Amino acid sequence: MWLKSLMRNKYRYISWIIGFILFVGPFAIIMRIYYYLAGILREPDLHMACFRMPIDWIFSGRIYYIFSYPEMFLFIFAVLITSLILGPVFCGWLCPVGAFSEAISRIIPLPNKYRIQIKDPKITRAIRYGFLTGFIMISILILLGFSERFTAICCWYCASSVLQQIINGIINPIELEYWFSGSIIVLIFWLIIGGIFTVGGRGWCLFFCPLGALSGIFHKIGSKLGFYRTIRIEGKCSNCDKCISVCPMQAIDSNFSIERTLCINCKECISRCPNKLYKMIWRNKNASSKIN
Amino acid sequence: MKKTILISFVITMLITLFSSVYAKDLSKSEIVHFWIAVPAGNITEPITIIKAGLPPIKMAPLVIDLDQRGIFKKILNPNTEAISTHWIYNIGKKPIRIKLELIEANYPIRWEVKAAWPYDPETHTFTKPLPPGMGIPKLSIDWIFEIPNYYMDEKVIYDGGLLVIDADTNELLTFIPIKLIRGGISQGGGASCCG
């Protein structure tokens, strides 16, 4: 049963591995290519395609970092534009941070009844955007001169750094010797609470990723413009609730409505629905569906 | 329902703001980040260097009180501590080949250096001269103190400093005193590691 549940949507496993090779050191192919073309000597790692710092820099008035780290701004820009057109496919198919916690969640066969599940996606959305608002407010407070009391939280609570540290530690165990409070807290929230003990294993993505939250907004705008999105069509439903239980983002509510700002177009609902009631569409803005 | 949604939003926002305040407090005693300007002489008190074309560079002797670290750190990983920099700027008038030396302790201090600038890990020297008015690009240096148990009971766990030297002339350009202590007040660190 458990092994069978692992076999769903096999292409995502392949894309996770590709995402891992593209972004995580020692491979970090994307940054390696960029560094090669730009003549930069540094060894690339996941931290150099930071998902958070450019967002903080923009709102804290430090956009001049675009000259020092143009690749980070380009990366975020690419993720957001992709989210607009194809949905948050980076989150669903490539992001190594989300893939790692989701994979851990799948591997550990803990029944969903022992895991955190927020039944109403509107509450999940409120938490997600409460975090994003707080994240942006910190940057603005720093801009306004409150830097003696507040600090940017991008690096202090950084799941990318922790993931890279774990991988570095597999290669060279000495790298696992140093942990600070922020990285310990991240490990607990990202892999244990958000991974093992959250339905879908993406608690970190849902509640603590500003890029994921922004991608959700772009996806919502994109879906209104008629770009790629997952919808549920009218049809005979066997009420098995598989779509709800396999959605890694807890984006489907009990009425089978999809919360657009949470959906990452991962196609888990499409692959699991026995009645084929979910599908991805393009353009057809007025398709008969339950979508928000 | 709307009330629940609003409460969820506000509580998460407040938790996020609190997490920033918590991080700010801990950043004075855990993985303390600091700025380096060369040449700046012996840093005996907090100074801010303002140079055209460079961000304000705040420097101070570092005093890190290990007792002020976070609860998770104290319980789960107390025997290591780190200091870190992402910023070394040449504020002088000539190009400098920068060499770094950390006054040693009676236990290992591990260097982790990454930079988009040629670096020799054997001699801790940036082998290409750094032009005036420029910082070492994409720099990340962590010094990790692996403190044995029996040192953790001492009042002073490390009393040394970082020497920044001109590798061509061996002239001392900048000296930043660094102390790791138990009990007291952390000073001099707390720069935001996010730039």
Interface residues (C-beta under 8 A of the other chain):
Chain A: Y35 I40 L41 R42 E43 M48 R52 M53 D56 W57 R62 Y65 S68 Y69 D120 K122 I123 R125 A126 I127 R128 Y129 G130 F131 T133 G134 F135 M137 I138 I142 S147 E148 R149 F150 T151 A152 I153 C154 C155 W156 Y157 I174 E177 Y178 W179 F180 S181 G182 I184 I185 I188 F207
Chain B: M1 T4 I5 L6 S8 F9 V10 I11 T12 M13 L14 I15 T16 L17 S19 S20 V21 A23 K24 L26 S27 E30 I31 R69 G70 I71 F72 K73 L76 N77 T80 E81 A82 R110 K114 A115 A116 W117 P118 P137 K138 D142 I144 E146 G190 S192 C193 C194 G195
